[in-house]
Amino acid sequence: MFKKSIAFLLVAFIFLMPSAEAAAPARNVVIMDAKSSHSFLPVRFLNGFDGTRVQWDDAAKRIEITHGSTNITMTLGQKTAVVNGSSVSLQDAPHRDNGIVYVPAQLISQELGYRLTWHQDSNAVTVAANGSSEVLPVVARNNGRAESNPVVNERKTLKVGSRSFNVQMVTVDLMNPKVQLDVVLAGNTPGKVEDLGSIARRSGAAVAINGTFFDAYTNASYKAPYGYILSKGAIKMASPGDQRAMFTYDKNQLPSLISGSAFKTHFEQGRIEGGLQAGPRLVLNGKVSLNVKQEGFKDPKILTGGGARSALGITKDHRLILLTTGGATIPQLAEIMRQAGAYQAMNLDGGASSGLYYNGKYLTTPGRQISNAIVVKVQ
């Protein structure tokens, strides 16, 4: 009997752990069925969340979920559950998606009291219960994301009005478990400058793009970066009161763009692992959106001046777009990012700072040393 119990627990443990062989992203995600708009939670996420316990019977394909005095039993492919001994009809059956088992979110919310809040801007869901809270990205059911290379480089020509712009673009699949983001200061110290390629190489990065603005024209040795800069959960540079757009990501590499005024709340909730502040925001929920005065930009040429540009975008399916181009105004850059597929996007430092590094070489070479960079590591 003891040996059988150990064997069962081992099977349950293997089932609940991410599979190295599965094509699905190893990160916990909420699955959304496009036809029904119904959502599903991964059982491996539920196991341990707010004291919930999950057991799996491989032979019977049965899932047993226990939380306090509530016991739920479901079987793969069946639209009936047993809750505390009573039969309950389900809108959707539990299913496997790329090797991971998912259960209907509606039942879990209803029976366990979990609160699910959808965030349109980041296409994510907050799952909350008592003192526990976790933000999970939403992905389409059977999305088939099994790219062998999570980083792709493209050179494109995009037309804005009567003008054509050549762009260098690197797209990163942030749901791929091999990908890790970081924000790196030149010399690992505020106020220093360093070549973008040097920052990338010493960070072990596959991709790097210049980050936020800094005092590039001072003769002093300290060249102050502007805006918040965070890495590994720690604030490296503070900028209280700054309203400019911020790029942030959490421990699960889920990215988002927020306003400077929202930073304090997000940080105190423990939702920011890293990020930096630049702006202005270019795209909001798939549409060009520019409000430079609200973000605190005072130079009247912010919307009319052209030059070398760097920008980042986030797609609705959680890919990061890093892009450089030349001669674009901010409104033109916004349209470029929309055409590139960004659901959210913001401007980074430009001019001589604009640079993009990929796979050991420059795609766009900066004209000067820079203060900080966003880097992408691939394990």
Residue, then its C-alpha position, 0 to 999 in steps of 0.5 A: m500500500f505504501k509503495k502504491s501511494i508513493a507511485f501515485l504521488l510521483v505520477a501526480f507530481i510529474f503531471l503537475m510539473p511543466s513538461a520539457e517535451a511539450a510544445a506548449p509554453a512552460r509558463n502558466v497561462v489562461i487558455m481562451d476558446a475563441k469560439s465560446s470566449h470561455s476560459f480554462l485554468p491549468v491544474r498545475f497552477l491551481n495546485g498549491f494556489d491559496g491552499t488548493r490541492v490537486q490530484w491526478d489519476d492517470a488511468a481514469k484521466r480524473i482530476e480531484i481538486t480540494h480546497g478547504s471543505t470543497n471537493i471537485t472531481m472532473t474527468l477529461g472530455q466529460k461535461t459533468a463534475v462532482v462537487n461535494g458528492s453532487s453532480v454538476s453540469l459543465q459548459d466545457a469539459p476539461h481538456r489537454d492543450n499541448g500536453i497540459v491539462y486545463v479545467p473550466a475557469q467558470l467552475i473554479s471561480q463559482e465553487l472555490g470563490y476565485r475572482l478572475t479579472w481580465h485586463q484588456d491592455s495586457n491580455a491577462v487575467t488576475v486570479a485572486a482568492n483571499g490573500s493570494s493573487e497571480v496575474l496570468p497571460v491569456v493565450a488562444r486554445n490550441n495556439g500551436r506555439a512550438e517555435s524552435n527559435p523564440v527570437v526572429n529578426e526581420r527587415k521590412t519596408l512599411k509605408v506611412g502616408s506617402r513615405s516608406f520606412n525601412v525598419q529592423m525588427v526583432t520579435v521575441d516570444l515571451m511565452n517561450p520558457k527559454v526567454q528571460l528579459d532584463v534591464v541593464l545599466a551601463g557599467n551596472t551603475p546609474g550615470k555611466v555609459e557603455d557601448l550597446g554591444s558591450i552591454a549585450r555581450r557581458s549580459g549574455a544577451a541574444v538581443a539588446i536595444n537602447g533604453t530610456f533617455f539620459d543626459a548625453y550632452t553633459n561634459a560631466s562624468y555622470k550622465a544622468p538617466y531619466g525615468y524609472i529603471l528597474s531590474k530583478g525586482a529592485i529600483k535602480m533609478a527612481s523618478p517620482g512624479d514622472q508621468r511618461a509611459m513605462f515598459t514593465y514585466d513581471k516574474n513570468q515575463l508578462p509585459s505591460l505598458i503603464s503610465g508613470s502615475a500607476f507605477k507605485t501601485h504596481f510596484e507595491q503589489g509586487r507585479i514589476e520585476g523589471g522595466l524602464q520609463a521613456g515614452p511617449r506611448l505610441v499605440l494603445n489597444g491596437k490603435v495609434s494613441l499619442n498624448v504627449k502633454q499628458e505624459g509631460f513632454k514640453d518640447p513642441k518639436i516632439l511630434t514634428g521632428g524626424g530622426a533615428r528612432s527606437a521603439l518597443g511593442i507588445t502584441k496581443d499574444h505576448r510577443l515583444i517587438l523591438l524596432t529601429t528605423g530612421g527619419a521618422t516623426i513620433p506620429q509616423l513611428a506610432e503608425i509603423m509600430r501599429q503596422a508591425g503588429a503592436y497592440q501596445a507600443m512606446n517610444l524609446d530614446g532615439g537619435a544617436s542612441s538608437g541601436l539594435y543588437y542581435n545574434g552577436k552583431y548590430l542591426t542598427t549601430p548607435g552613434r554613441q555610448i548609451s546609459n541603459a538597455i533592454v536585453v533578451k537572454v535565451q537559455 
